[in-house]
Amino acid sequence: MTTNVLLTGAFGRVGTAIIDHLADRDEYEFTYLNRSEREEYDTFVADVSNYEEMRPAFDDQDAVIHLAGYPETDGTWEQILQNNIIGMQNTLQAARDAEVPKFIFGSTNHVVGMYEAEFAPELYEPGFDLLVDQDSPRRPDSYYGTSKSFDEDLGRYYVENYDYPEQFYSLRICSVRHEEYDHPYGDAEHGADEGEWERGSPEYDLKVARMKAMWQSRRDLAQQVDCCLRDDDVEYDVFFGVSDNDRRWFSIEHGRDVIGYDPQDNGEEWDAPPEGN
């Protein structure tokens, strides 16, 4: 049986990881919703802040993976309101109206970002005594993080008060990168490639230390999404999106226990960027 999946915000770092690892599977038929077209994909072009424009994409879908929105912590209130709050309300309402049973939401670690703000950079070193899980108090670090926190609650409101969606999965995604930089040296290497710092500099080493804690590989992210698509039991829940890094301060045990998330990667297994970087 094929599961029809609508992927909003399809062509960013997270969306392309899902496409790369799941789109070729026989059990899934993806529809890509994005604000602009890509030549290589058949795209439903719409802005999630415009309900009437995006609503037809939800017909006959079994699940929606909602990634569309302003993706950075530097967003102004106006940007965040339009893209992340109104856009989320429209997406949930479209899922309700089209009777889409499953909703997977691309949330963010910035819902609890003030833990990092308080304890960095010592937090990036092995053995730091902090573990944040799904029950830890939310401490957003920006309008962006605040909007995602609100959206998690809005999702819960929908599944507990309406017939659709029936299931809501919030993935608090950490650091997923494009394929070229999909490793714990990725941010450091990108900055060096852009001339922001030298390789081996303190700035470079700090980026490596952070990514060894925060990295979620593209294949681990896709596997976590696959777990949500296959699950039949969750009504509403929150899971941290991070690989099995020794330095991580986010718990993945809840994801292991509830949806069977089994990450394959660990930032500590890397002691240098891949050859050719």
FENUR-V618826 format. One record per run of one state. SS is the DSSP state (hx for helix, st for strand, lp for the rest). FROM is the first residue (numbers start at 0). TO is the last residue. Records with the same first field share a line. If there is no record, write none. Layout:
SS: FROM-TO / FROM-TO
//
This chain:
lp: 0-1 / 8-11 / 22-26 / 34-41 / 45-49 / 58-61 / 66-75 / 97-100 / 119-120 / 124-130 / 132-141 / 161-165 / 173-173 / 175-177 / 181-184 / 193-200 / 215-216 / 230-234 / 241-248 / 250-251 / 259-265 / 269-276
st: 2-7 / 27-33 / 42-44 / 62-65 / 101-107 / 131-131 / 166-172 / 174-174 / 214-214 / 235-240 / 249-249
hx: 12-21 / 50-57 / 76-96 / 108-118 / 121-123 / 142-160 / 178-180 / 185-192 / 201-213 / 217-229 / 252-258 / 266-268
//
